[in-house]
Amino acid sequence: MREELINKMKETADYIFRHPEVSMEEHKSSRALAGFLEGEGFAVRWGLAGFATAFVAEWQSGVCGSRNSGEGGETVPVIGFLAEYDALPGLGQECVPRQNPDGGPGHGCGHNLLGTACAGAACDLKEQMEKEEIPGIVRVYGCPAEEVVVGKIRMNAEGVFNDLSAAVTWHPFDRNRVSYDIWQAQDIKNYKFYGTAAHASKHPEMGRSALDAAELMNVGVNYLREHVADDVRIHYTYTNTDGPANIVPPYASTNYFIRSAKWERTQDASERVDNCAKGAALMSGTRVEIERVTCNKEMKVNRTLAEVFYEEMTKIPLPSYTPEEIRFAKEISEEAGFDNSGECFEGLEPLEDEPVLLSIGTDVSDVSHTVPTIMLSAAAMCKGTPLHHWAATAQAGMSIGQKGMLYAAGCMAAGAWRLVKEPELIARAWEEMERRL
């Protein structure tokens, strides 16, 4: 990767880090990433799927007539990199090895690095294709609102990714590996209960407590936990409990996440949670509205892509760290209580024989049901650092995070180059995906 491109990536990642924006509000962040790509010869189009902060940046070579046909009418590869750039509320943090919040949003999931590495990988792939005069299309999709599990779901539903040959992305973590993981299927809902206000002491018989309904629902769900599959996770919070105790609450609401490793099991559990809500409303004499906030399927892993990208990852030199970076990692580990036994950074982990079940979800999963998709992980933080944590933010804004970003970009570019050079790999990946439908 040329030095000028590396410097542009560092500058872009730093700018997005210093201008953190939460989901659906990533105006500066998306413009910075799109501007970087325009400067590298990509044509940018905005407003995908109705999102003001979504874009696609495209470069093509040797393509005429049909967008998927080369000069001789043959099919050409269309490689899409899925970039993200939204920050998390309340995770603003200086790049120091102690908690020092600034009160604003922050990149506690490293999305300033995620989107920039995808852009850098696309630029590197473009340069290799230009040099070898290989026809094809390279795209970077600017995907907003991953943290609220919305962006790629709507984009996928509207066909944004339909003509891709393969989708490539990564996520900052505390280790280097192919993410041969089944990220969870999720159903996210709000339950809104409507009752009747009354004086809680003088006329309790006239009241119908929405809060009672919400509590009864939660009791029912807690009994339900005994009768769902082992991988099902159900968690909730109250989102409205305002008001003095001497008024029967006329309104109460809860937010639920229902998850599992299979969309079918998630749907089943979600319907049963709905029934708990309906029963609670009946018991309390209230009314319930059920609002689906968003939902996504589980990740569909692709062994073909996993093996190709793992092989390329073994060829890419791992980051090396300065004494100052190692000292920073040890200090932040001690401050935050990470259990890494002083081994702050490790090498490339082997590719697992079987998919790994994760207890978290991502909107990338829906794309994997439309097009063969691969996700990598790279150490953009020291071992033991959890995501959505102030220590993740601190490292995402400094050289430790940027080294992981550059490594991920190189690995993604190398794997994508293999797909472009060996189109039979794309065909195999599609065959595998369609067998799993």
NUMARKOL-624293 format. One record per residue (C-alpha): z, x, y; residue number from 0. Coordinates in steps of 0.05 Angstrom, whole numbers, plus 5000, padded with zeros to 4 digits. Last residue first. Layout:
BEGIN
<r <Z X Y> NUM> ...
This chain:
BEGIN
<r <5036 4386 4581> 436> <r <5056 4451 4545> 435> <r <4988 4461 4513> 434> <r <4957 4454 4583> 433> <r <4998 4511 4609> 432> <r <4980 4557 4551> 431> <r <4906 4543 4558> 430> <r <4910 4555 4633> 429> <r <4945 4622 4623> 428> <r <4893 4642 4572> 427> <r <4836 4626 4620> 426> <r <4871 4666 4675> 425> <r <4877 4725 4628> 424> <r <4803 4719 4611> 423> <r <4791 4731 4685> 422> <r <4808 4805 4676> 421> <r <4797 4840 4743> 420> <r <4824 4782 4785> 419> <r <4883 4770 4739> 418> <r <4900 4844 4737> 417> <r <4896 4846 4814> 416> <r <4947 4789 4815> 415> <r <4996 4830 4774> 414> <r <4988 4891 4820> 413> <r <4995 4850 4883> 412> <r <5057 4815 4858> 411> <r <5089 4881 4837> 410> <r <5073 4915 4904> 409> <r <5100 4856 4944> 408> <r <5163 4854 4902> 407> <r <5176 4928 4914> 406> <r <5164 4920 4989> 405> <r <5213 4862 4992> 404> <r <5266 4898 4952> 403> <r <5262 4956 5001> 402> <r <5266 4907 5058> 401> <r <5331 4878 5032> 400> <r <5365 4945 5028> 399> <r <5335 4966 5095> 398> <r <5370 4911 5134> 397> <r <5365 4837 5150> 396> <r <5368 4810 5079> 395> <r <5430 4853 5066> 394> <r <5474 4817 5116> 393> <r <5447 4749 5096> 392> <r <5463 4761 5023> 391> <r <5533 4783 5043> 390> <r <5543 4717 5081> 389> <r <5529 4677 5018> 388> <r <5475 4627 5000> 387> <r <5453 4672 4942> 386> <r <5506 4711 4904> 385> <r <5513 4786 4910> 384> <r <5536 4816 4844> 383> <r <5487 4874 4843> 382> <r <5465 4896 4912> 381> <r <5415 4857 4953> 380> <r <5339 4853 4956> 379> <r <5335 4867 4882> 378> <r <5270 4835 4860> 377> <r <5254 4772 4822> 376> <r <5185 4750 4801> 375> <r <5155 4680 4796> 374> <r <5091 4662 4759> 373> <r <5053 4597 4761> 372> <r <4996 4568 4720> 371> <r <4972 4507 4761> 370> <r <4994 4435 4767> 369> <r <5059 4433 4727> 368> <r <5080 4501 4756> 367> <r <5071 4472 4826> 366> <r <5128 4423 4812> 365> <r <5174 4481 4795> 364> <r <5162 4518 4861> 363> <r <5207 4464 4892> 362> <r <5267 4503 4867> 361> <r <5327 4489 4823> 360> <r <5392 4522 4802> 359> <r <5432 4526 4737> 358> <r <5380 4570 4702> 357> <r <5358 4565 4630> 356> <r <5325 4629 4606> 355> <r <5258 4626 4570> 354> <r <5254 4663 4503> 353> <r <5236 4735 4486> 352> <r <5265 4761 4551> 351> <r <5226 4811 4593> 350> <r <5267 4874 4601> 349> <r <5306 4887 4665> 348> <r <5277 4936 4715> 347> <r <5328 4985 4742> 346> <r <5398 4976 4770> 345> <r <5431 4976 4837> 344> <r <5504 4970 4858> 343> <r <5536 5004 4798> 342> <r <5606 5011 4827> 341> <r <5636 4968 4773> 340> <r <5592 4909 4794> 339> <r <5644 4854 4804> 338> <r <5634 4832 4875> 337> <r <5698 4821 4916> 336> <r <5665 4808 4984> 335> <r <5697 4868 5019> 334> <r <5691 4913 4958> 333> <r <5619 4896 4946> 332> <r <5604 4902 5021> 331> <r <5633 4972 5021> 330> <r <5597 4993 4958> 329> <r <5530 4967 4983> 328> <r <5539 5001 5050> 327> <r <5556 5067 5016> 326> <r <5494 5061 4973> 325> <r <5452 5047 5035> 324> <r <5481 5107 5072> 323> <r <5471 5153 5011> 322> <r <5397 5132 5012> 321> <r <5369 5085 4961> 320> <r <5309 5091 4915> 319> <r <5264 5031 4903> 318> <r <5232 5024 4834> 317> <r <5164 5056 4824> 316> <r <5111 5005 4801> 315> <r <5084 5016 4730> 314> <r <5137 4974 4693> 313> <r <5123 4918 4742> 312> <r <5051 4916 4719> 311> <r <5071 4903 4647> 310> <r <5120 4850 4671> 309> <r <5064 4816 4711> 308> <r <5018 4811 4651> 307> <r <5074 4790 4603> 306> <r <5100 4735 4648> 305> <r <5030 4710 4663> 304> <r <5015 4699 4590> 303> <r <5084 4672 4576> 302> <r <5078 4616 4627> 301> <r <5142 4580 4645> 300> <r <5141 4507 4667> 299> <r <5197 4501 4717> 298> <r <5234 4435 4714> 297> <r <5210 4375 4753> 296> <r <5227 4359 4824> 295> <r <5262 4304 4863> 294> <r <5274 4285 4935> 293> <r <5318 4242 4979> 292> <r <5317 4181 4933> 291> <r <5354 4126 4969> 290> <r <5396 4075 4932> 289> <r <5423 4018 4974> 288> <r <5487 3985 4951> 287> <r <5518 3918 4969> 286> <r <5592 3901 4966> 285> <r <5635 3853 4927> 284> <r <5677 3909 4899> 283> <r <5662 3900 4825> 282> <r <5588 3885 4837> 281> <r <5580 3945 4883> 280> <r <5614 3990 4831> 279> <r <5567 3963 4777> 278> <r <5506 3978 4819> 277> <r <5530 4049 4833> 276> <r <5547 4062 4760> 275> <r <5478 4035 4743> 274> <r <5445 4084 4790> 273> <r <5484 4141 4755> 272> <r <5453 4115 4690> 271> <r <5384 4118 4719> 270> <r <5396 4189 4743> 269> <r <5420 4211 4674> 268> <r <5355 4185 4643> 267> <r <5312 4216 4697> 266> <r <5346 4283 4689> 265> <r <5337 4280 4614> 264> <r <5262 4266 4622> 263> <r <5256 4320 4676> 262> <r <5281 4373 4628> 261> <r <5329 4431 4642> 260> <r <5380 4386 4675> 259> <r <5400 4361 4745> 258> <r <5430 4302 4783> 257> <r <5449 4318 4855> 256> <r <5486 4262 4889> 255> <r <5500 4244 4962> 254> <r <5552 4192 4979> 253> <r <5557 4136 5030> 252> <r <5609 4089 5058> 251> <r <5604 4028 5103> 250> <r <5647 3968 5119> 249> <r <5713 4006 5111> 248> <r <5772 3957 5112> 247> <r <5805 3975 5178> 246> <r <5877 3999 5179> 245> <r <5857 4067 5149> 244> <r <5821 4089 5212> 243> <r <5746 4104 5208> 242> <r <5698 4157 5181> 241> <r <5684 4168 5108> 240> <r <5609 4183 5110> 239> <r <5574 4237 5069> 238> <r <5620 4237 5009> 237> <r <5600 4291 4960> 236> <r <5568 4293 4892> 235> <r <5554 4333 4830> 234> <r <5520 4316 4764> 233> <r <5497 4371 4716> 232> <r <5460 4357 4651> 231> <r <5454 4417 4605> 230> <r <5503 4392 4553> 229> <r <5468 4325 4545> 228> <r <5503 4264 4574> 227> <r <5560 4222 4547> 226> <r <5623 4256 4571> 225> <r <5596 4261 4642> 224> <r <5592 4185 4644> 223> <r <5667 4180 4654> 222> <r <5660 4220 4718> 221> <r <5602 4176 4738> 220> <r <5645 4113 4731> 219> <r <5700 4144 4774> 218> <r <5648 4163 4826> 217> <r <5621 4092 4829> 216> <r <5691 4064 4837> 215> <r <5702 4112 4895> 214> <r <5638 4091 4929> 213> <r <5654 4017 4919> 212> <r <5725 4025 4945> 211> <r <5695 4060 5007> 210> <r <5649 4000 5018> 209> <r <5711 3957 5021> 208> <r <5701 3882 5022> 207> <r <5750 3852 5072> 206> <r <5771 3780 5081> 205> <r <5827 3785 5030> 204> <r <5856 3844 5069> 203> <r <5871 3798 5128> 202> <r <5935 3823 5162> 201> <r <5941 3892 5130> 200> <r <5870 3920 5124> 199> <r <5844 3882 5184> 198> <r <5773 3866 5163> 197> <r <5706 3900 5156> 196> <r <5656 3874 5105> 195> <r <5617 3918 5055> 194> <r <5555 3961 5054> 193> <r <5548 4020 5005> 192> <r <5496 4074 5014> 191> <r <5480 4119 4954> 190> <r <5438 4180 4972> 189> <r <5397 4213 4919> 188> <r <5373 4281 4894> 187> <r <5338 4283 4826> 186> <r <5330 4354 4800> 185> <r <5294 4390 4744> 184> <r <5326 4457 4735> 183> <r <5294 4526 4738> 182> <r <5269 4547 4670> 181> <r <5267 4622 4676> 180> <r <5221 4678 4658> 179> <r <5235 4706 4727> 178> <r <5203 4774 4715> 177> <r <5257 4824 4731> 176> <r <5291 4866 4784> 175> <r <5362 4849 4802> 174> <r <5407 4823 4858> 173> <r <5360 4767 4878> 172> <r <5303 4757 4927> 171> <r <5252 4707 4900> 170> <r <5180 4715 4879> 169> <r <5113 4681 4883> 168> <r <5045 4674 4850> 167> <r <5002 4613 4837> 166> <r <4942 4617 4791> 165> <r <4869 4594 4788> 164> <r <4881 4549 4848> 163> <r <4839 4487 4860> 162> <r <4896 4436 4858> 161> <r <4945 4472 4903> 160> <r <4943 4425 4963> 159> <r <4935 4363 4920> 158> <r <4978 4315 4960> 157> <r <5033 4315 4908> 156> <r <5034 4391 4909> 155> <r <5045 4393 4984> 154> <r <5099 4340 4979> 153> <r <5136 4379 4925> 152> <r <5120 4446 4958> 151> <r <5160 4428 5021> 150> <r <5217 4383 4998> 149> <r <5273 4418 4960> 148> <r <5321 4420 5020> 147> <r <5322 4496 5018> 146> <r <5247 4498 5006> 145> <r <5234 4466 5074> 144> <r <5168 4499 5094> 143> <r <5113 4529 5051> 142> <r <5064 4577 5084> 141> <r <5011 4582 5031> 140> <r <4977 4650 5026> 139> <r <4907 4649 4998> 138> <r <4860 4698 4965> 137> <r <4791 4675 4945> 136> <r <4742 4712 4900> 135> <r <4685 4759 4893> 134> <r <4698 4832 4872> 133> <r <4668 4884 4919> 132> <r <4714 4939 4890> 131> <r <4739 4960 4959> 130> <r <4740 4888 4985> 129> <r <4778 4864 4923> 128> <r <4829 4920 4931> 127> <r <4839 4904 5005> 126> <r <4848 4830 4991> 125> <r <4901 4845 4938> 124> <r <4939 4888 4989> 123> <r <4935 4833 5041> 122> <r <4959 4780 4991> 121> <r <5017 4824 4969> 120> <r <5037 4833 5042> 119> <r <5036 4758 5055> 118> <r <5078 4744 4993> 117> <r <5126 4799 5014> 116> <r <5133 4768 5083> 115> <r <5148 4699 5055> 114> <r <5204 4723 5011> 113> <r <5235 4774 5058> 112> <r <5251 4725 5114> 111> <r <5268 4678 5056> 110> <r <5327 4721 5037> 109> <r <5371 4665 5011> 108> <r <5428 4677 5061> 107> <r <5375 4680 5116> 106> <r <5418 4654 5172> 105> <r <5432 4592 5214> 104> <r <5481 4595 5272> 103> <r <5555 4607 5279> 102> <r <5550 4682 5290> 101> <r <5586 4702 5227> 100> <r <5619 4770 5217> 99> <r <5639 4777 5144> 98> <r <5642 4851 5128> 97> <r <5590 4902 5107> 96> <r <5550 4895 5172> 95> <r <5481 4866 5183> 94> <r <5505 4810 5228> 93> <r <5512 4741 5198> 92> <r <5483 4672 5210> 91> <r <5498 4630 5148> 90> <r <5517 4565 5183> 89> <r <5453 4528 5167> 88> <r <5406 4562 5117> 87> <r <5340 4594 5135> 86> <r <5268 4572 5122> 85> <r <5213 4624 5110> 84> <r <5176 4611 5045> 83> <r <5111 4638 5018> 82> <r <5072 4616 4957> 81> <r <5016 4665 4941> 80> <r <4951 4632 4917> 79> <r <4897 4666 4876> 78> <r <4828 4633 4871> 77> <r <4787 4670 4819> 76> <r <4712 4661 4819> 75> <r <4672 4615 4774> 74> <r <4600 4636 4765> 73> <r <4544 4605 4807> 72> <r <4508 4671 4816> 71> <r <4533 4681 4887> 70> <r <4603 4662 4867> 69> <r <4629 4593 4852> 68> <r <4697 4562 4865> 67> <r <4687 4544 4938> 66> <r <4621 4512 4919> 65> <r <4564 4537 4963> 64> <r <4578 4611 4975> 63> <r <4634 4659 4954> 62> <r <4624 4734 4954> 61> <r <4690 4746 4989> 60> <r <4744 4699 5013> 59> <r <4806 4703 5057> 58> <r <4852 4645 5068> 57> <r <4916 4630 5105> 56> <r <4946 4562 5089> 55> <r <4996 4529 5135> 54> <r <5060 4489 5137> 53> <r <5104 4486 5199> 52> <r <5078 4419 5226> 51> <r <5084 4389 5157> 50> <r <5036 4330 5145> 49> <r <5014 4353 5076> 48> <r <4984 4417 5107> 47> <r <4989 4419 5183> 46> <r <4957 4486 5199> 45> <r <4895 4526 5178> 44> <r <4893 4601 5182> 43> <r <4834 4648 5170> 42> <r <4856 4715 5141> 41> <r <4831 4781 5169> 40> <r <4895 4823 5171> 39> <r <4913 4802 5242> 38> <r <4908 4730 5220> 37> <r <4958 4746 5165> 36> <r <5010 4773 5214> 35> <r <4999 4714 5260> 34> <r <5011 4666 5202> 33> <r <5077 4700 5186> 32> <r <5100 4700 5259> 31> <r <5077 4628 5269> 30> <r <5115 4605 5207> 29> <r <5179 4639 5232> 28> <r <5173 4615 5304> 27> <r <5163 4542 5283> 26> <r <5209 4539 5223> 25> <r <5241 4472 5242> 24> <r <5228 4432 5178> 23> <r <5282 4471 5141> 22> <r <5328 4514 5184> 21> <r <5304 4568 5232> 20> <r <5327 4641 5235> 19> <r <5297 4682 5292> 18> <r <5327 4751 5280> 17> <r <5310 4748 5205> 16> <r <5239 4723 5221> 15> <r <5229 4782 5268> 14> <r <5257 4832 5217> 13> <r <5212 4806 5162> 12> <r <5152 4811 5209> 11> <r <5168 4882 5232> 10> <r <5180 4906 5160> 9> <r <5115 4875 5137> 8> <r <5077 4905 5195> 7> <r <5105 4974 5178> 6> <r <5084 4967 5105> 5> <r <5015 4946 5126> 4> <r <5007 5007 5171> 3> <r <5032 5053 5116> 2> <r <4979 5031 5066> 1> <r <5000 5000 5000> 0> 
